[in-house]
Amino acid sequence: MSSASADASAALPQPGRTKAFLRLVMIEHSIFALPFAYIAALTAMFQTDRNIHWVRLLLVTVCMVGLRTFAMAVNRIIDREIDARNPRTAHRELVTGAMSVKHAWTGALIALVVFLGSAALLNPLCLALAPVAVIPMVVYPYGKRFTNFPQAILGLAQAMGPVGGWLAITGEWSWDAVILGLAVGIWIGGFDLIYACQDVETDRETGVLSVPARFGIPAAVWSARVCHALTTGLFVWYALVTDAGAFFWLGLLIVAGAFVYEHRIVRPHDLSRLNRAFFSVNGFIGIALFGCALLDLVVRGLTV
């Protein structure tokens, strides 16, 4: 960044910096991971005493948003030079100078403190495992520099949301939550395979590693389809081990239909509707399954 750009960024009033930071981390995309942390947390509450613990649910929300905000900010900071060489990402705030690296780091560290503080308020195990959740968030942006499979690291990072949501309520490890976490991780890794397809040519020119860049778009799209088939199977497994009711199964049918729709509108030789698949369909999947899961738990006796 030039000194003139840095001076211009530093001259911005605080509300401008805040707005730029929220754009930088795409705060609205928290919708992808939050519903599944809620599903895990609410299922744990149902199995524990059938009551919703609102303070703990609020702390789960703060934890999730704090960790995701930290991860996105670090991702943007680490990738700013790569973003500058990609026409699709050259408008990002750290490239244009709308946000300085210093202020991005400040926001990231505040988000990290918020995450760790809320984890400490939940229980000792959440605090002890919090650094484990942070590690893949930092490793992921470097992944595209040393492996053709950075989406696997992203999937691991995202899989921790449901596990953390369960731990926040019970303070104990749960393999049921691991099943849900794997479903979420493979789901998000799968649609990131599709999202990476739009950068194939630029990635090859700049040396960025990814499945589409290494193996081609058709391989990436078919890999995403396999991922989403596995995700559906894991959701079914989770429903079985948690004795889910009819409304949760209805949610799974809706999710399966959404996956079919997503892969009908995104094809190896037609990426024109990729953004609809990435943002609209995947956002809908999280909300739909959470709504059905909540309704199922309430019908079965969860006290709101």
C-alpha positions, 0 to 999 in steps of 0.5 A: 500500500502506498504512503498516500493510501495509508494516510488517506485510510488513517484520516478516516473517522472511526465509523468509516473504519468500522464499516470498512472492517465489517465489509472486510470480514463480510460479517453477514456471512456468519449465517453459514456457520451459526445455525449449525452451532445453534442446532448442536447447542439446542440439541445438547440443551434438550438432552440435558434438561429440555430448557433453553439457556439463553445466556449460554446461547448468547455466549455461543453466538458471541464466540462464533461471530468473534472467531469467524471475524478473527478468521476472516480478518486474518485471511484478508491480511495474509492474502492481500497481495494475492487479492491485489493480483486477482481482478475479482478481489482487487476491490477488497478493502486492504487492496484499495486502502479503504482499510489499513493493515494496522486497523485490520489487525486491531479488529482481528485481535479485538475479535480474538479477545472477544472469542476467548473471553466468551469461551472463558465465560462458558466453561473451562473446557471451552477456554482450554480448547479455544486455541485449538479452534484458532489454529486452522483459522490462521493456517487456512489462508496459507494453505493455498501456498503449500497444498492443492487442497486448502478446502480441507483445512477450511472444512476442518476449521468450520467443523469446530462450530457444532462441536464448540456449540455442544461443549458450550452447553455440556462441558463434555465431549460428544461424538454426536456433535463431531458427526454434525461438525464433519457434515458442516465441514464437508459441506462448506469445503464442498461449496468452496470447491465450487467457489474457487472455480471462478479463479482458475486462470488467475490462480494458475498465473499467480501460483495459487494452489487449489483443486480447480487450478490443479485438476480442472473445473469438472473435477472440482464440481464433481468433487463438490457433488461427492462432498454434498452427498457425504454431507447429506449422509452425515446429516442422516447419521446425526438425525439417527444418533440423536433420535431426531423427530419428523420435522428434522427429517423434513429439514433434511429433505429440504436440504437434499433438494437444495443440494440437487438444485445447487448442482443443477444450476452450477455445471462444469461448463456453466458457472454463470449462476455460481454466486446464486449457488454460493450465497443464496442456496447455501445461506438457505440450507443453514436457515432451513435446517436450523428452523426445522431442527428448532421446531422439532426440538420444541415439538418434542419438549424443549422449553423456550 
